[in-house]
């Protein structure tokens, strides 16, 4: 699991790191996210893992996962309301 328990977790992301987070949240694949974010395809597997485990990036990924979970829950609740549950 990704850890974000260091003081650096509040640091601002670079544009490429932010793009990495966005891409990672699409399919949860660090290698593909690194490529789509503009990192070197040749070393994408290493770069993806390294970027993913930077504390400030990991914190953004965790926040994105929490937002996805919240949106899924809202969608389930809305579907249940339509079905009359």
Secondary structure as UniProt FT lines:
FT   HELIX           7..10
FT   HELIX           15..27
FT   HELIX           30..36
FT   TURN            37..38
FT   TURN            42..43
FT   HELIX           44..52
FT   HELIX           55..83
//
